[in-house]
Amino acid sequence: MKRAVIIGGGISGLATAWLLQRRAEQEGIELALTLVEKEPLMGGKIRSIRDDGYLCEWGPNGFLDSKPQTLDLCAELGASSRLLRSNDNARKRFIYSGGILNRLPENGPSFLKSSLISWPGKLRLAMEPFIPKYTASTDESLAAFGRRRLGDEALRKLIAPMVSGIFAGNPETMSLVSCFPRIAELEREYGGLIKAMISLAKKKKQEQAAGKVVSSAAGPGGVLTSFRDGTQTLSEILVSRLEGMELLSGVEVKEVRKGGTVPYRLITDQGELECDLAIIAAPAYAAAEMLSQLSPGVASTLNEIPYSSMTVVCFGYDRELISRDLDGFGYLIPKEEKRNTLGTLWDSSIFENRAPTGKVLLRSMMGGACFPDYVKLPDEEIIKRVRADLKVIMGIDAPPSFARLFRHEQAIPQYTVGHGKRLAALSEGCAALPGIILTGNSYRGIGLNDCVAAAHRAADEGMAQLKKR
Ligand SMILES: Cc1cc2nc3c(=O)[nH]c(=O)nc-3n(C[C@H](O)[C@H](O)[C@H](O)COP(=O)(O)OP(=O)(O)OC[C@H]3O[C@@H](n4cnc5c(N)ncnc54)[C@H](O)[C@@H]3O)c2cc1C
């Protein structure tokens, strides 16, 4: 019988474990599987806290249904009936700029009417089709890309807030091709973003007219989808379906060593585990520590992947204390506005049941790569700063009747310029370590959909390696 160990019980590790177990069953391979998680609770960044009638997400609040991976996984797990789709408010997003919340334009006419971007900024944006495409072979930062194609104002007011909303990242350091490969591809293929949007819209019409399944889309699109009881449902269902597998929580893997009679020995804080295959689904910095003796080169590359920190602050209010309408997803704040937070999501407006009747739940994000020290602020200071922003931006003066905060010291991996080269070095390094596979959000996408897609690749690769042994 072969032995495989999966290290890390976040969505990446749990999904990999499930998929590997299924593949082994399908192929008739006898496999003893163990999943090791450092924390007492499985789920990693996914955690939904039901408290005082509010449902607070301390990490992700959903995934987009435009990619099949997570939805298919839910169907396989028999969890589809527990899904909860966000309502239409989720499409109304705002940017705080010039002292007001500006609705993010969704199309050309609304963009022209919007006061978010000045007329010179709009004109600069309109020049986009005339900007030559990028032909250099060097990795381009998101900021350089934004300035080059769309102009400085669009970079500051549109791209930078989006980068902080998704990665809690700094566009000056992040790599376009690693963070948004589709955008880089559109530029390469169509010569520009506006040209790509026009061509893809035409293609979509033709496909619709021909009764074909529509495949052309410029962006991610899709509906934000979660679960009635929060995203934690996904990790809970996965754990409950990993029957027959050894699940070790509260156990930390310290080191991966060559095994003598077996390929690898994992040294944990509570003993040793032997295995033919070790899939590391822990963050890059944790993987680096585990591999520091076995492969100093791989460990040093893993250590080059930085992480941004973030604090999530949930405030509950009586609805009547907020005078403005809350029909929307929430807002992001460009750095130049010099506020305390990165933005606030109106969670109870997009998902029913996130707050008790007559109450609302607002979830503010603070910190990120541009404000790395904010995560260390004391609780009272964080609450004070979030309240200050809510007062200026949403006119909320009253103290919240409910407040919870969650600190993530290493929240989100940053795909900075050079990330692609680092991935290539990791592939090369791991090729010399047959039976060791890296997966998780540190490499090829941070969304839940990306993590599930990476889990498929890890399970396939794991199966292939087991068959060779
Ligand atoms: C605040 C926040 C909001 C987000 N919002 C969204 C969103 O709305 N939609 C979306 O799609 N994505 C979102 N994301 C991103 C998404 O949540 C993550 O990318 C994803 O959950 C990461 O899963 P993972 O399993 O790769 O890593 P993790 O969840 O970090 O899991 C890794 C696991 O490895 C364990 N581990 C570490 N070291 C060891 C060791 N030595 N031994 C054993 N175990 C170890 C850790 O304890 C952890 O449980 C958000 C992230 C954050 C932080």
The ligand as a Gaussian input file, in Angstrom:
#p B3LYP/6-31G(d) Opt

LIG

0 1
 C       -9.469000      38.381000       4.444000
 C       -9.487000      37.519000       3.205000
 C      -10.555000      37.606000       2.340000
 C      -10.600000      36.790000       1.187000
 N      -11.681000      36.857000       0.370000
 C      -11.798000      35.986000      -0.668000
 C      -13.011000      35.901000      -1.404000
 O      -13.996000      36.572000      -1.113000
 N      -13.066000      34.998000      -2.429000
 C      -12.005000      34.180000      -2.742000
 O      -12.123000      33.388000      -3.688000
 N      -10.855000      34.218000      -2.037000
 C      -10.723000      35.100000      -1.004000
 N       -9.591000      35.111000      -0.253000
 C       -8.484000      34.210000      -0.610000
 C       -8.744000      32.775000      -0.157000
 O       -9.449000      32.771000       1.037000
 C       -7.431000      32.038000       0.073000
 O       -6.550000      32.214000      -1.020000
 C       -7.653000      30.542000       0.281000
 O       -8.619000      30.321000       1.288000
 C       -6.310000      29.905000       0.638000
 O       -6.474000      28.529000       0.840000
 P       -5.193000      27.586000       1.024000
 O       -5.691000      26.288000       1.470000
 O       -4.328000      27.655000      -0.172000
 O       -4.352000      28.287000       2.200000
 P       -4.741000      28.461000       3.721000
 O       -6.173000      28.677000       3.877000
 O       -3.789000      29.491000       4.243000
 O       -4.412000      27.035000       4.341000
 C       -3.098000      26.602000       4.607000
 C       -3.160000      25.731000       5.835000
 O       -1.861000      25.208000       6.102000
 C       -1.722000      25.127000       7.502000
 N       -0.295000      25.034000       7.846000
 C        0.637000      26.008000       7.795000
 N        1.824000      25.532000       8.220000
 C        1.650000      24.231000       8.526000
 C        2.521000      23.211000       9.026000
 N        3.808000      23.454000       9.271000
 N        1.994000      21.985000       9.277000
 C        0.678000      21.719000       9.041000
 N       -0.185000      22.668000       8.575000
 C        0.301000      23.898000       8.308000
 C       -2.360000      26.422000       7.989000
 O       -2.671000      26.374000       9.367000
 C       -3.579000      26.510000       7.084000
 O       -4.717000      25.916000       7.647000
 C       -9.515000      35.908000       0.910000
 C       -8.435000      35.828000       1.796000
 C       -8.404000      36.616000       2.931000
 C       -7.255000      36.499000       3.881000

